[in-house]
């Protein structure tokens, strides 16, 4: 370790933002590495700035470290300048706290927040001098565990990860570490440990399941190779968010990160039922924290971090039952200390206006809203229950209160989309522009700026659109071209997401176990490249698929039948396939489904507070 520290000190003088790699931030925890029984490395497969903005990291970090037997340290993807110097000096990837090499930990955990981070996992394993595939690793190597939303289709990286945690991690992580402790005490083999895990709900051990395929390449079935495994691995969720571990502090970085603020989670789940939204399906049922709990956590969080902004966080923050009361009381408490209360997401509806009124003295550089589609018909298809009238009401209010910079997010390539729907995006943008300028001159405040962004629709597992095909890259560019040529106002900026990357994302999101070798191949080629850009990444993936005789269109652009065995059918997230089929059928007829708070829609989730509360309960 002493030699590594000397190498590290030498390198840090030569790289950009050395604070990414030194640790020692306020609220970070350094334990005695040698005296702690179980050593766990939390790995975020991206850079420090993005990783430190992820609330889940802070939750698990403090949850694990409160147990004297367990140690949790952090490791992130080094920037390219740092990686180059590490390879030149022979310095392996290390943790921030004790600067310990990752291969010396008992377990390494990756969070899977987005599919395009999969190659970063390989990069981190490579820098840690750990083999890519589970079958090639030694008994003495750390257990590789992964969780997060992308874990619900674990198959594309099933040959790389030893075990997946399916669901919410607080309780599962403690069970995992308890079994690691037993493994060490009893000197169990890795297989004995994995077998003990596989008996528990929420843990998927790929080596104990063998996929069989039909002649057309689709999955035929999964063969259980260990009788103790579950037929399907059931998602774990926490029934009471008030009784679970409550985080009261965050690690405070020395440098600017994506979100530098105190974050208070106010509820989990979402009741809106947007048909494209994977998170809205995965985190059901909705579970709210008590008002008192939220206020107490916020106060303690500010005291323990020194931040001047506290953000009330959830999938759809404005849907918290008593948000106006909570936000108003918090604002009143914090205003004397110059601490603002902010919301990370706003809906285009009257509750958003009500909350903005209560927080009217909070000024942001811009406000962001997501109509998602340019026409009411298409918003009905995706079950985005907002109208043009909602947009007009919200814009009139925010402009009247002095906001002048707005961002609108849309998706292109949604099921049943037409050219008229695409042109509707431009029409909505120009409507917002007109609402700003067609007011009395004395009422117009600020320099108006509207940013319109489109992402490319990716059909995700466990959504009603999981059977739908993705647009071709040419179709995406045709739709982008329509918007680029029609949005001519200098006050309206148009941005779009790269269709090539969205195509690769769809392949990885809907892929099966045959993709692992192609992923490893693509990473190895990428690691040789002197320059990385989106065009290179796309072509590199295509070359990798060709090398292993894989057709990416088979994964991304193929309509799937209801009776096809999907690669992720081995996982049970709680939402029934029958419900997803009903929602898909309704979407094709542009029929909407009511909010779960208004009408129970029998999605299959057990122990849901909404279940049976409504007359039309199925």
N, C-alpha and C positions, 0 to 999 in steps of 0.2 A: 504494500500500500504506500509506503514511503516513496518508493521509486515512482509510482504512478502519480503521486501528488507533485513531485518535482517536474515530471513531464507536463502535468496539467498546468502548473504555474507558468511554465515556458510557453505553452500553447495559448493561454488566456491573454497574453500580451499581444498576440498576433491576430486575434479574431474579432469580428464585430459583436458587440453586445455581450461581453464576457459574463454579465450578471445572469444570463440564461443558464449558466452552468455551475455557479458557485454555491447555490443554496443560501442558508443562513438568514432567510427572510424572517420578518416578524411573524410569530406564531408557528414557525416550522419547529419540528421536534427531532432532536438527535438523541438516540438511545445508544447504549453500549451494544455494539453489533455482536460481539462474541458471547455476551451473557444473555442475550435474548433467545428464547427457545425456538420461535418460528419467525423467519425472516421473509417478508413479502415485498416485492417491488411493483409499485403501480406504474404501468407504462402507458402513456398516451402517445399514439403513433402519429404525432405531429409536433410542431415546434412549441417552445415554452409559452409564447404569447397566446396561442390558442388553447393550450392545455390548461393554463392557469385561470382561464375564464370559464372552465367547465365545473359546474357546481358539484357533480357527482364525485370528482376527484377529492374535493375538500371534505365531503361527507364521509367517504370511505377512509380517507387519511386519518381523520380524528376518531372515527369509530374504532379502527383497528388499534391505533396507538394508545387508546385509553386502557387497553388490556396489557398488563405488565409482561405477559408471556409473549406478546406479539409485537412485531416491529413492521412499520410500513414506511418505505422510502420511495422517492419519486425518480423516474427517468423518462426523458423525452427525446424526441428525434432531434439530433444536432442539426444546425444549419449546415449548408454545404461547405462553408469555409472551415467550420469546426471539424466536420467529418474528414475532410482532406488532411488536416493537421493530425487528427487522431490516428489515421491510417499511416501517415508518414512516421509518427513516433511510436507506433505499435501500442497505442493506448486503447484498451477495450472500453465499451460503453459502461458507464458507471452511474451510481445513484447520486442524487444531489446532497443528501444528508451526510453520509459517512464516506462518500466517494469510493464506495465498494463496487467492485466489478459485478455485473448482473449474474454471471454464472455462479457466484457464491451465495445467491439467495436460494431459499427452499422452493419458492414459487414466484413466477413472474405473471402478472395479470395485465392483459390488454383490454382497453375499452374500444368497442366497435361502434363508432358514431356515424360513419359513412363508408360506403363500400370502396371508394377510391383510396382509402387509407390502407387497404390490405397490403400493397407493396411496401408500405412504410414499416409494417410489422416485420417483413423479411429483412428490411434494411437494419432494423434494430437488432434482430437476432444475429445478423451477419456481423454487425459491429461488436456484439457481445461474444462472438466466437461460439455460437450455439447453432447446431444443425437446424436446417429449415423444417424437415419432416420429423414427426413424432417417432416413426419407426427407426430413424437413424440416430436418435439421441441415446445417451448412456443412462444407466440407472442413477448416476451421480448428478446428472443435469437437472436443473430446476423443472418443476412441473409448470407447463404453460397453460394458463387458463384465460378465457376470454368471455366477456359479457357485453351488454349494451343492445340497442335496437337491432343492429345488423346480425346479432347472434341468433335471431329467430329463423334465419336460413343459414345454418352453419356449414352447409355442405361444400361451398367453394373453397373453404380453408380447413375442412375437416381433417385433412392429412397433415396439417401444420400445427393445429391446436390440440392439446391433450384432452381438455375438458371444457365445455361451454356451460356458463351459468345462464339459464333462461329465466328472465324476469328481473324483478327489483332486487338490488344486490345487498342491502343491509343485512338481512337475516342470513342470506345464502353465503355471504363472505365469512361470517363468523362460523357457520357450519363447516365451510371449506377449510378454514384455518384450524379448527378443532380436529378435523380428520388428518390434516398435515402433522399436527402435534402428536397424534396417536401413531401415525406412520413412523415418526422419528423415534418415539418411545419404544415401540414394538419392533423396530427395525424391519418394517414391512417392505416388500418390493413395490415398485411403481404400479404393477398390475393389481396387487392386493389393495392398494390405496384407491385406485380408480374403480375397482369393483365395489368398494365400500361407498364411494361417491355415487355410483350408478344406481344404488338402491334408494337414494334420496330423491324426492321430487325436485325438479328444476335443474338437474345436472345431466348433460348429454355427453357421453363418452363415445366419440366416433368409432374407435377401434372395436367396440362391442357390437357394431351394426354394420352389415354388409349390404350395400344397395345392389339390386339386380335390375337389368335393363331389358326392355323390349327391343325387337329388331329395328324399330324406328328411332331408337335412342332415348325414348322416354323411360322414366323409372317404372319398373314392374312392381317391385316390392322391396321391403327392407327385411333382411334376415337377422334375427338376434343371435349373436355369437356367444352370449353369456346369459344363462337362464335368470340371473338376478336383475337384469335390465328391465326397465319399463317398456311396455309395448309402444307407448308414445310418451314423450317427456313433457310433463305439465309445467307451464309457466308458474313461477312463484310470484305472489304479490303480497304486500303488507296490508292487512285488513284495517289497521288503525294508524293513521299518520300522526296522530297525537301521542300515541304510546311508543312509537318507534324512536330510535336514536335521534336527538335533536342537536343539530350543529349550532354552536353559538359564536363561532369565530371562523375566519378564513385566513389562509396564508396571504400575506401582503407583499406583492412583488416590488423589487427595486425599480423596475423599468415599466414602461407603459405596456399593457396587454390589451387584448380585444375589448374586454369589459372590466374596468377597474372600479368596482363598486361592491357594496355589501349586497348579497342576494338572499332573500328570504322566500323559501318555497311555501306557497299558501294552500295549494291543493294538488292532487295528482288525478290524472284522468281528464276526459273531456266528454261532454254530452252532445256535441253538435253533430257528429256522425258524417263529416265530410268524407266522401267516398274515395278520394285519392290519398287520404292522410293515414299513414301507417301508425304514427304515434297515437292518434285518436282511437285506434283499435287495440293497440298493444297495452296501453296504460289504463284500460277500463278495469274496474268501475271507478266513478268519481269518488274521491275521498277528501274532504275538506279539513284543514286544521282549524282549531277553535280561534276565535278572535283574540282571546287573551294570550294564547300561545304565540300567535303571529306577532303581536305587539311586544311581548316580552323578548322574543328572539331578536326582533329588529333592534330594540334598545341595546341588548347585550352585544349584538353583532357590531353596532356602531362603536360602542365603548371599546371593544376588543380589536378593532381594525383601524379606527381613526378616519374611515372614509367619510366623505361629505354627501354621499348619495346612497340611498337604500332602494333596491329594486324589488318589487313584489312579483314573484315569478311563478308561472305555471304555463300549461299549454295554451290556455285562453284566460288570462288573468281577469278580464272584465266579467267573467261568468261566476266569480266568487259571490256567494249569496249576499253577504253584507259588505261588499267592497267599499262602497261610499263611506260607511261608518268607520271601517278600519282605516282607510286611507286618510280620512278627515282627521281622526284622532291622532294618527301618527304624524301627519303634517303639523298639527297644532303642537305636538310634543317636540318635534325636531326643529321647527322654524327658528327657535331662539338660539339654536346651536349652528345655524346656517347649513343644516342637512336637508337635502331635498328628497322627496318621495317620488319615484318614477315607475312607470309601467313598461315592460319590454314589448308588449303586444297590445294592439287596440283593434276592436271590431268596428265595422261600419254599422253601428246601431245606436239607439238612444242611450243604453247604459254606458257606452263609452263617453258620450257627451256629458252625462251626469258626473262621471268620475273626473273628466277633464275640468269641469266647472269647479269641483272641489279642490283640484290641484292647479288652479288657474295661474298661480304665481310661479309655477315651475316652467322654465323655458328650455326648450331643446333646440338643437340646430335644425331638426326636422322631425316630422311625424310620419310614421309608416303604417300603411293599410294594405290589405291584401284582398281585392275583389276576386282574384284568381281567374275570372273569365270575363269576356267582353260583352256578353249578352245574357239576358235573364234566362233564356232557354238553356244555355250551357251551364249557368250557375245552378239551375234546377237539376241538370244531369248529374253534377258533382255534389249536389246537396249542400251547396253554399247558400244558406238561407239569408242572403242580404239582397236588397233591391237598389235600383238607381235612386229611388227616393231616399233610402238610407244614406247613400253617398252624398246626395245634395244637402241633406240636413247636417251631416257631420262636417262637410266642407264649409258650409255657411257659418257654422259655429266657430270652427278653428280659425278661419280667416278673420272673423269678427273679433276674436281674442288676440289677434296679432301674429299668429303663425303664418309664414309665407313660403316655407320650404316643405314640400310633400313628396313622399315616395309611394308609388303604387306598384304592387307585385302581382304578376299574372303568370299563368302557365299556358304554353302552347302545346298542341298535340294531344289534348284531352279527348276522351272518347266522344264520338259523333260530331266533332268540331268541323265547322264549315268556314269558308272564306268570310262570310258575313260575321261570324263570331270573332275572327281575327281583326277585321276592320272595326269591330265594336270596341276593341282596346283603344284604338286611336280616338274614337268618338268619346269614350269616357274621359280620356286624358284631356281632350279639348274642352269637354264640359267643365272639368275642374278648373282649367285655365280661365274659361269665361266667367265662372262663378267668382273668381278672384278679381278680375278686371271690370266686370259689369256691375260695379257698385259705385256709390257716390265717391267722388275723388278724395274727399276728406276722410273716408273710411278705409282707404287703401293704405296699408302699412307694410313696410318691408320690401325687399327685393324678391319677387316671385321666382321660384324655381321648382319645377316638377320633374322628378326622375321616374321614368316608366321602365320597369325591368321585367323581362320574361325568362322563365326557366323552362326547360324541356321536360314534359311529363315523362316520368319513369314509373311503370306499373310495379308496385311493391307487394311482397308477400303479405298475406293476411289482411288485404283490403278487398273491397268488392271489385276492384279493377285488376286483381291479380291474374285474371284469365285474358285480359285485353292485350293486344299487341302494341308495341311502341311504333311511332312514326319512323319512317326512314330518315336518314340524315338529309337527303335531298328535300324531303317534304318539310323538315324543320327549317332549312335554309330558305325555301320558297315562302314560308310564312313569315320568317324574319325579314325577308326582302320586301314583303308587302308593307310591314310596319316601318321599315327604314325609309321607304320611298314615300310613305304617306304622312309621316310625322316630320313636318318641316319647320315648325315654330322653334325659334332659338331659345325660348323659355322652357321648352320641353325636351329633356334629354332622354334618349332611348338606349338602354343596355340590354344585352341578351347573354344567356349562358351558352357555352360552347356545345353544340349538338354532338360532336364527336365524343366528348367526355361523358355526356348524358347517355350515349349509346353504350359505352363501356360500363357505366354505372348500372344500366339495365341488365347487361350480361351477368355481372357479378351479383346483382340483387336476386336474379331468377335462376342462377346457375346450379349445377350439381357437382358431385365430387370429382368429376373428370377435369375440372378447371385448375386443380392445384398445380399440376406440372406446368401448365401454361403460365400461371401466375409467377412461378419461380423462374421460368425462362425469361419472362418479360422483365422481372426485376434484375436478373443478371445482365441482360442487355442494357438496361437503363443505367446500371452501375458503371458500365464502361463508357457511357456517353460523357462528353465534355460539356454539352449544353442540353438542357431540358426545356422543352416548351410543349404546348398542348398538341401540336402537330406531331412531334416526335413520339409523345406518349401514345397517341392514338395508333400511329403506324406500328409502333413497337408491339402493342397488344395484338394487332391484326397478324403480325408476323408470328407471334407466339401461338395464336389460335391455329394458324396454318401449319406450324411445326408439329402440332399434336392432332391434326386432322379434326379440328373442332369448327363448327359453323356458328359464329356468333349470332347470326339471325335466328338460329334454332332457339336461342335463349331469349333474345330481346324482341324479335319481330314475329313471333308465332302466336297466333290465337290458340288458346288452350281450352279443351273441353272440360266440362264439370266433372266427368268421371276419370280424368287423367290423374294418376298419382303424381303429385307435385313434389319436388325435392324436399320441401319444407313440411310435408305432411307428417313427418316423424315427430314434429313439435306440435303441442297443443297449447295455444295462447289463451284459451277460454272462450273466444268468440267462435261460434259454430259456423261450419261451412254452409249450412242451410240459410243462416242469416245473411252471409256474404252473397250467396246466390240470389236471395230475394232482393237485396240491395242492387245487385248488378242488373237484374231484370227491371227494376223500377227506374234505374238510371237510363236504360234504353228507351223508356217511355217518358223521360223527363219528369218523373214523379218524385216529389220530395218526401222525406221522412222527418217527422217532428223531433225536436230536441228531447233527449231522454228524460229531462226534468218534467216535460209536459206529457209525454206518452211513452210507456215502456214498450220497446220494440222487439223484445224477446231475442236479444243478440246471443244468448247462451251463457253469459257471465254469471257465475254463482255468487251468492252473498252480496248482491247489488242492492243498495238502499232504494233504488227506484223500482226494483222488481216487485210486481204485484200491487203497486200503489195506485195504479190507474185502471179505469174501467175496462179499457181495451187490452189488458194484459193477455198475452197469448199463452 
